[in-house]
Amino acid sequence: MPIGTISLLALAAVIHGTWNLLSKRSVEKQVYLWLALVASLVIFLVPTIAVVQPLAPHAWVFIVLSGLLEAVYYLLLGSAYQRGDLSLVYPLARGSAPLFATFFAVVLLGERPTLIGLVGILVIVSGIYTLHLKSLTPRGLAAPLLALRDRTSQLAVLVGLTIASYSVVDKQGVRAVSPFPYLYFVLLVAATALAPYMLLARRQAVRDEWRSNWLSILLTAVLFVASYLLVLIALSGSQVSYVASVREMSIVFGALLGALVLREPFGRTKILGAALIFAGIVAIAVG
C-alpha cells in the first residue's frame, strides 16, 4: 500500500476518533448521530450540486445498499455507546471489522492479499485484541473472549460486521461514482431510512438533543463526512482488506481519547496493543 494512501487513512483515523468522542459525550447517542447525518446533508448540499453528474442505474444499487447498511451502523453504534465505554466499544467495533472485511473481500471480490500483507492484517487484529486485555495472566488473556457474552460487546461486534459489509459495497460503489457525490447520496439514503423512527418515536429526544448539542452536532457532521471521504478515496485505489485494516489505527487514537478525555483506563497492555497495530500497518505498507 502506498505511503500516500496510509497518510490519508491516518488522517481519517484521527478525524474518526474525534467524532466518535463527540458522539459518546452526547445524551441520546442514536438521535445525536442522526442529527449529524441530517446536518451533513444541509452543509454539503451546494458542493454536491456543483459536482454531481448523472448516475448510471447500477450505481444506485450500491448507493442504496450502502446507505441502508450505514443506517444500521448508526443505530447499532448509538446503542453500543449508550451502554458502554468508548475504550471498549470503539476498539471492538473497529477491530472486528478487518477480519470480516478480509473474508468478504476474498470471497466476494476475489482479492488476494500478499503473505506479508496478510500477516500485517493478523498482527493488527492481535493488537486490537491486546487492547482489550486487563492483564497478561491466563485469565486476563481470555477476558476479551469472555466479554463477548456481554450485550455491549455483542453490539460492538455487530457494528464491526456492518462496517465490513458497507466497505465491500463502497469499493464497488466508488468504481461507478466519484467519492464525494457517492458519499452524499449514501448519507442521504441513511438519513431518510432513519427519519420515520426519529421523527415519530424519538421526536422529543430530537428536539432536546439539538437544543443541548447543536454546535457539537454540526462539528460531528463535518468530521464524519471528512473521515468517510478520505476512506472512500483510499478504497478507490487499494484493496478492501488492506484499507479496512489500516484505517483501524483510529482504534489507538480512540482509546487514547477515552483515557485522556473521558478518564477511562489505559494501561500497559493497551500500549502493547497500539505497538502491534503500528507493526501491522508497517507490514501492510511493505506488502
C-alpha beads as a LAMMPS data file, in Angstrom:
LAMMPS data file: protein, C-alpha beads

287 atoms
286 bonds

1 atom types
1 bond types

-500.0 500.0 xlo xhi
-500.0 500.0 ylo yhi
-500.0 500.0 zlo zhi

Masses

1 110.0

Atoms # bond

1 1 1 0.000 0.000 0.000
2 1 1 1.466 3.423 -0.955
3 1 1 2.564 5.754 1.830
4 1 1 0.215 8.421 0.468
5 1 1 -2.776 6.123 0.994
6 1 1 -1.618 5.275 4.516
7 1 1 -1.326 9.009 5.236
8 1 1 -4.913 9.544 4.063
9 1 1 -6.088 6.751 6.336
10 1 1 -4.057 8.119 9.269
11 1 1 -5.761 11.490 8.895
12 1 1 -9.130 9.760 8.558
13 1 1 -8.347 7.825 11.760
14 1 1 -7.709 10.985 13.778
15 1 1 -10.890 12.609 12.466
16 1 1 -12.910 9.434 13.024
17 1 1 -11.761 9.060 16.614
18 1 1 -12.650 12.694 17.288
19 1 1 -16.245 12.483 16.092
20 1 1 -16.740 9.228 17.978
21 1 1 -15.600 11.010 21.148
22 1 1 -18.119 13.800 20.500
23 1 1 -20.844 11.208 19.939
24 1 1 -20.005 9.374 23.144
25 1 1 -20.368 12.598 25.134
26 1 1 -23.886 13.258 23.802
27 1 1 -27.075 12.395 25.708
28 1 1 -29.107 10.329 23.208
29 1 1 -26.480 8.706 21.006
30 1 1 -28.704 7.409 18.205
31 1 1 -30.531 10.724 17.946
32 1 1 -27.261 12.654 18.013
33 1 1 -25.810 10.629 15.129
34 1 1 -28.961 11.018 13.046
35 1 1 -28.995 14.780 13.584
36 1 1 -25.355 14.898 12.485
37 1 1 -26.323 12.945 9.356
38 1 1 -29.072 15.440 8.538
39 1 1 -26.762 18.388 9.257
40 1 1 -24.134 16.980 6.889
41 1 1 -26.718 16.846 4.095
42 1 1 -27.534 20.521 4.593
43 1 1 -23.900 21.628 4.929
44 1 1 -22.689 19.794 1.818
45 1 1 -25.753 20.275 -0.417
46 1 1 -24.343 23.113 -2.524
47 1 1 -20.903 21.481 -3.111
48 1 1 -22.660 18.274 -4.158
49 1 1 -24.921 20.072 -6.647
50 1 1 -21.826 21.720 -8.115
51 1 1 -20.012 18.450 -8.874
52 1 1 -22.695 15.778 -9.324
53 1 1 -23.183 14.155 -12.719
54 1 1 -25.987 11.864 -13.934
55 1 1 -25.516 8.448 -12.344
56 1 1 -25.738 5.093 -14.075
57 1 1 -28.644 2.894 -12.856
58 1 1 -26.306 0.268 -11.369
59 1 1 -24.614 2.974 -9.273
60 1 1 -27.847 3.476 -7.357
61 1 1 -27.792 -0.170 -6.291
62 1 1 -24.528 0.386 -4.418
63 1 1 -25.688 3.738 -3.041
64 1 1 -28.958 2.374 -1.638
65 1 1 -27.347 -0.770 -0.225
66 1 1 -24.512 1.166 1.419
67 1 1 -26.951 3.767 2.748
68 1 1 -29.138 1.122 4.381
69 1 1 -26.068 -0.510 5.922
70 1 1 -24.984 2.916 7.191
71 1 1 -28.394 3.368 8.824
72 1 1 -27.968 0.042 10.628
73 1 1 -24.417 1.067 11.578
74 1 1 -25.533 4.310 13.232
75 1 1 -28.337 2.580 15.140
76 1 1 -26.004 -0.130 16.439
77 1 1 -23.192 2.306 17.239
78 1 1 -25.509 4.640 19.112
79 1 1 -26.954 1.753 21.089
80 1 1 -23.476 0.427 21.950
81 1 1 -22.280 3.865 23.107
82 1 1 -25.438 4.238 25.192
83 1 1 -24.409 1.107 27.117
84 1 1 -20.598 1.008 27.201
85 1 1 -17.317 2.950 27.381
86 1 1 -15.666 4.441 24.307
87 1 1 -12.477 2.485 25.076
88 1 1 -14.457 -0.800 24.993
89 1 1 -16.932 -0.226 22.147
90 1 1 -14.636 1.608 19.743
91 1 1 -11.742 -0.925 19.658
92 1 1 -14.059 -3.925 19.485
93 1 1 -16.255 -2.456 16.753
94 1 1 -13.374 -1.219 14.621
95 1 1 -11.183 -4.203 15.467
96 1 1 -13.573 -6.902 14.350
97 1 1 -14.142 -5.140 11.010
98 1 1 -10.797 -6.156 9.366
99 1 1 -11.486 -9.855 9.916
100 1 1 -14.950 -9.633 8.398
101 1 1 -13.770 -7.309 5.612
102 1 1 -10.858 -9.552 4.630
103 1 1 -13.164 -12.586 4.460
104 1 1 -15.754 -10.700 2.365
105 1 1 -13.092 -9.201 0.080
106 1 1 -11.536 -12.597 -0.643
107 1 1 -14.839 -14.426 -1.140
108 1 1 -16.894 -11.732 -2.897
109 1 1 -14.308 -9.534 -4.656
110 1 1 -11.595 -12.082 -5.344
111 1 1 -8.895 -10.087 -3.540
112 1 1 -5.670 -11.920 -2.743
113 1 1 -3.584 -10.174 -0.063
114 1 1 0.153 -10.906 -0.189
115 1 1 1.637 -13.088 2.532
116 1 1 3.241 -10.089 4.248
117 1 1 0.001 -8.135 3.893
118 1 1 -1.986 -10.984 5.424
119 1 1 0.490 -11.182 8.316
120 1 1 0.035 -7.438 8.785
121 1 1 -3.761 -7.848 8.991
122 1 1 -3.382 -10.600 11.595
123 1 1 -0.900 -8.510 13.619
124 1 1 -3.351 -5.601 13.607
125 1 1 -6.142 -7.870 14.834
126 1 1 -3.778 -9.214 17.522
127 1 1 -3.036 -5.659 18.598
128 1 1 -6.739 -4.900 18.805
129 1 1 -7.252 -8.000 20.943
130 1 1 -4.379 -6.898 23.189
131 1 1 -6.052 -3.522 23.699
132 1 1 -8.859 -5.365 25.467
133 1 1 -6.610 -7.249 27.886
134 1 1 -6.785 -6.336 31.554
135 1 1 -3.658 -8.363 32.386
136 1 1 -1.273 -10.900 30.829
137 1 1 -2.344 -13.733 33.163
138 1 1 -4.186 -16.762 31.668
139 1 1 -7.468 -15.408 32.975
140 1 1 -6.670 -11.945 31.671
141 1 1 -5.796 -13.316 28.224
142 1 1 -9.216 -14.951 27.968
143 1 1 -11.100 -11.876 29.198
144 1 1 -11.895 -10.352 25.752
145 1 1 -13.482 -13.596 24.573
146 1 1 -15.500 -13.883 27.789
147 1 1 -16.588 -10.271 27.356
148 1 1 -18.405 -11.263 24.170
149 1 1 -21.164 -12.634 26.397
150 1 1 -21.936 -9.028 27.337
151 1 1 -24.649 -7.239 25.338
152 1 1 -22.468 -4.171 24.746
153 1 1 -19.664 -6.266 23.264
154 1 1 -22.109 -8.128 21.052
155 1 1 -23.438 -4.831 19.713
156 1 1 -19.871 -3.657 19.061
157 1 1 -19.107 -6.812 17.036
158 1 1 -22.288 -6.281 15.009
159 1 1 -21.044 -2.750 14.313
160 1 1 -17.823 -4.310 13.013
161 1 1 -19.775 -6.674 10.757
162 1 1 -21.733 -3.727 9.381
163 1 1 -18.522 -1.747 8.739
164 1 1 -17.060 -4.666 6.784
165 1 1 -20.272 -5.048 4.775
166 1 1 -20.535 -1.425 3.675
167 1 1 -16.777 -1.301 2.980
168 1 1 -17.158 -4.064 0.369
169 1 1 -20.162 -2.290 -1.160
170 1 1 -18.303 1.040 -1.164
171 1 1 -15.360 -0.496 -3.015
172 1 1 -17.722 -1.284 -5.872
173 1 1 -19.605 1.992 -5.488
174 1 1 -16.593 4.261 -5.995
175 1 1 -15.888 2.436 -9.253
176 1 1 -19.234 3.684 -10.547
177 1 1 -19.387 7.142 -8.912
178 1 1 -16.696 9.572 -7.779
179 1 1 -16.258 9.505 -3.973
180 1 1 -17.815 12.833 -2.968
181 1 1 -21.258 12.575 -4.636
182 1 1 -21.319 8.863 -3.807
183 1 1 -20.830 9.686 -0.122
184 1 1 -23.512 12.373 -0.154
185 1 1 -26.158 10.088 -1.633
186 1 1 -25.216 7.251 0.734
187 1 1 -25.729 9.569 3.711
188 1 1 -28.994 10.800 2.184
189 1 1 -30.298 7.228 1.993
190 1 1 -29.163 6.527 5.582
191 1 1 -30.775 9.683 6.985
192 1 1 -34.022 9.040 5.076
193 1 1 -34.203 5.429 6.259
194 1 1 -33.880 6.535 9.893
195 1 1 -36.206 9.557 9.615
196 1 1 -39.547 7.821 10.394
197 1 1 -38.175 6.285 13.586
198 1 1 -36.542 9.516 14.723
199 1 1 -39.452 11.828 13.890
200 1 1 -42.209 9.561 15.200
201 1 1 -40.722 7.577 18.079
202 1 1 -37.925 9.928 19.187
203 1 1 -39.338 13.364 18.354
204 1 1 -38.879 14.888 21.812
205 1 1 -35.363 13.449 22.093
206 1 1 -34.521 15.015 18.723
207 1 1 -35.600 18.439 19.994
208 1 1 -33.771 18.077 23.303
209 1 1 -30.555 16.787 21.730
210 1 1 -30.445 19.603 19.184
211 1 1 -31.015 22.253 21.865
212 1 1 -28.284 20.773 24.069
213 1 1 -25.637 19.869 21.488
214 1 1 -26.288 21.727 18.229
215 1 1 -22.728 23.022 17.905
216 1 1 -21.216 19.590 18.574
217 1 1 -23.678 18.053 16.092
218 1 1 -22.566 20.449 13.355
219 1 1 -18.913 19.693 14.066
220 1 1 -19.569 15.949 14.003
221 1 1 -21.379 16.340 10.667
222 1 1 -18.298 17.894 9.072
223 1 1 -15.895 15.440 10.702
224 1 1 -17.608 12.221 9.692
225 1 1 -18.026 13.391 6.105
226 1 1 -14.309 14.232 6.031
227 1 1 -13.230 10.897 7.522
228 1 1 -15.548 8.824 5.325
229 1 1 -14.483 10.703 2.182
230 1 1 -10.793 10.034 2.882
231 1 1 -11.545 6.323 3.288
232 1 1 -13.502 6.238 0.007
233 1 1 -10.582 7.877 -1.790
234 1 1 -8.276 5.237 -0.326
235 1 1 -10.697 2.462 -1.354
236 1 1 -10.720 3.682 -4.949
237 1 1 -7.051 2.686 -5.303
238 1 1 -6.437 -0.086 -2.741
239 1 1 -7.758 -3.463 -1.654
240 1 1 -10.653 -3.519 0.823
241 1 1 -8.771 -5.932 3.106
242 1 1 -5.838 -3.515 3.409
243 1 1 -7.891 -0.329 3.774
244 1 1 -10.212 -1.897 6.369
245 1 1 -7.181 -2.955 8.416
246 1 1 -5.005 0.161 8.152
247 1 1 -7.876 2.533 8.919
248 1 1 -8.180 0.832 12.298
249 1 1 -5.200 2.814 13.543
250 1 1 -8.085 5.024 14.677
251 1 1 -8.508 2.492 17.499
252 1 1 -5.311 3.717 19.143
253 1 1 -6.485 7.298 18.903
254 1 1 -9.951 6.376 20.198
255 1 1 -8.505 4.505 23.175
256 1 1 -6.236 7.477 23.966
257 1 1 -9.183 9.869 23.811
258 1 1 -11.212 7.600 26.058
259 1 1 -8.367 7.524 28.586
260 1 1 -7.270 11.172 28.476
261 1 1 -10.596 12.945 27.960
262 1 1 -13.172 10.569 29.446
263 1 1 -10.781 9.236 32.154
264 1 1 -11.231 5.617 31.076
265 1 1 -8.419 3.161 31.964
266 1 1 -5.394 2.974 29.612
267 1 1 -2.575 0.695 30.818
268 1 1 0.499 -1.129 29.586
269 1 1 -1.452 -3.754 27.657
270 1 1 -3.106 -1.035 25.597
271 1 1 0.293 0.463 24.820
272 1 1 1.430 -3.002 23.655
273 1 1 -1.706 -3.318 21.542
274 1 1 -1.036 0.067 19.947
275 1 1 2.527 -1.046 19.100
276 1 1 1.229 -4.230 17.445
277 1 1 -1.250 -2.247 15.367
278 1 1 1.559 0.031 14.199
279 1 1 3.714 -3.009 13.307
280 1 1 0.846 -4.494 11.305
281 1 1 0.421 -1.271 9.364
282 1 1 4.140 -1.291 8.525
283 1 1 3.805 -4.889 7.271
284 1 1 0.876 -3.948 5.031
285 1 1 2.847 -0.987 3.655
286 1 1 5.754 -3.298 2.838
287 1 1 3.468 -5.996 1.482

Bonds

1 1 1 2
2 1 2 3
3 1 3 4
4 1 4 5
5 1 5 6
6 1 6 7
7 1 7 8
8 1 8 9
9 1 9 10
10 1 10 11
11 1 11 12
12 1 12 13
13 1 13 14
14 1 14 15
15 1 15 16
16 1 16 17
17 1 17 18
18 1 18 19
19 1 19 20
20 1 20 21
21 1 21 22
22 1 22 23
23 1 23 24
24 1 24 25
25 1 25 26
26 1 26 27
27 1 27 28
28 1 28 29
29 1 29 30
30 1 30 31
31 1 31 32
32 1 32 33
33 1 33 34
34 1 34 35
35 1 35 36
36 1 36 37
37 1 37 38
38 1 38 39
39 1 39 40
40 1 40 41
41 1 41 42
42 1 42 43
43 1 43 44
44 1 44 45
45 1 45 46
46 1 46 47
47 1 47 48
48 1 48 49
49 1 49 50
50 1 50 51
51 1 51 52
52 1 52 53
53 1 53 54
54 1 54 55
55 1 55 56
56 1 56 57
57 1 57 58
58 1 58 59
59 1 59 60
60 1 60 61
61 1 61 62
62 1 62 63
63 1 63 64
64 1 64 65
65 1 65 66
66 1 66 67
67 1 67 68
68 1 68 69
69 1 69 70
70 1 70 71
71 1 71 72
72 1 72 73
73 1 73 74
74 1 74 75
75 1 75 76
76 1 76 77
77 1 77 78
78 1 78 79
79 1 79 80
80 1 80 81
81 1 81 82
82 1 82 83
83 1 83 84
84 1 84 85
85 1 85 86
86 1 86 87
87 1 87 88
88 1 88 89
89 1 89 90
90 1 90 91
91 1 91 92
92 1 92 93
93 1 93 94
94 1 94 95
95 1 95 96
96 1 96 97
97 1 97 98
98 1 98 99
99 1 99 100
100 1 100 101
101 1 101 102
102 1 102 103
103 1 103 104
104 1 104 105
105 1 105 106
106 1 106 107
107 1 107 108
108 1 108 109
109 1 109 110
110 1 110 111
111 1 111 112
112 1 112 113
113 1 113 114
114 1 114 115
115 1 115 116
116 1 116 117
117 1 117 118
118 1 118 119
119 1 119 120
120 1 120 121
121 1 121 122
122 1 122 123
123 1 123 124
124 1 124 125
125 1 125 126
126 1 126 127
127 1 127 128
128 1 128 129
129 1 129 130
130 1 130 131
131 1 131 132
132 1 132 133
133 1 133 134
134 1 134 135
135 1 135 136
136 1 136 137
137 1 137 138
138 1 138 139
139 1 139 140
140 1 140 141
141 1 141 142
142 1 142 143
143 1 143 144
144 1 144 145
145 1 145 146
146 1 146 147
147 1 147 148
148 1 148 149
149 1 149 150
150 1 150 151
151 1 151 152
152 1 152 153
153 1 153 154
154 1 154 155
155 1 155 156
156 1 156 157
157 1 157 158
158 1 158 159
159 1 159 160
160 1 160 161
161 1 161 162
162 1 162 163
163 1 163 164
164 1 164 165
165 1 165 166
166 1 166 167
167 1 167 168
168 1 168 169
169 1 169 170
170 1 170 171
171 1 171 172
172 1 172 173
173 1 173 174
174 1 174 175
175 1 175 176
176 1 176 177
177 1 177 178
178 1 178 179
179 1 179 180
180 1 180 181
181 1 181 182
182 1 182 183
183 1 183 184
184 1 184 185
185 1 185 186
186 1 186 187
187 1 187 188
188 1 188 189
189 1 189 190
190 1 190 191
191 1 191 192
192 1 192 193
193 1 193 194
194 1 194 195
195 1 195 196
196 1 196 197
197 1 197 198
198 1 198 199
199 1 199 200
200 1 200 201
201 1 201 202
202 1 202 203
203 1 203 204
204 1 204 205
205 1 205 206
206 1 206 207
207 1 207 208
208 1 208 209
209 1 209 210
210 1 210 211
211 1 211 212
212 1 212 213
213 1 213 214
214 1 214 215
215 1 215 216
216 1 216 217
217 1 217 218
218 1 218 219
219 1 219 220
220 1 220 221
221 1 221 222
222 1 222 223
223 1 223 224
224 1 224 225
225 1 225 226
226 1 226 227
227 1 227 228
228 1 228 229
229 1 229 230
230 1 230 231
231 1 231 232
232 1 232 233
233 1 233 234
234 1 234 235
235 1 235 236
236 1 236 237
237 1 237 238
238 1 238 239
239 1 239 240
240 1 240 241
241 1 241 242
242 1 242 243
243 1 243 244
244 1 244 245
245 1 245 246
246 1 246 247
247 1 247 248
248 1 248 249
249 1 249 250
250 1 250 251
251 1 251 252
252 1 252 253
253 1 253 254
254 1 254 255
255 1 255 256
256 1 256 257
257 1 257 258
258 1 258 259
259 1 259 260
260 1 260 261
261 1 261 262
262 1 262 263
263 1 263 264
264 1 264 265
265 1 265 266
266 1 266 267
267 1 267 268
268 1 268 269
269 1 269 270
270 1 270 271
271 1 271 272
272 1 272 273
273 1 273 274
274 1 274 275
275 1 275 276
276 1 276 277
277 1 277 278
278 1 278 279
279 1 279 280
280 1 280 281
281 1 281 282
282 1 282 283
283 1 283 284
284 1 284 285
285 1 285 286
286 1 286 287
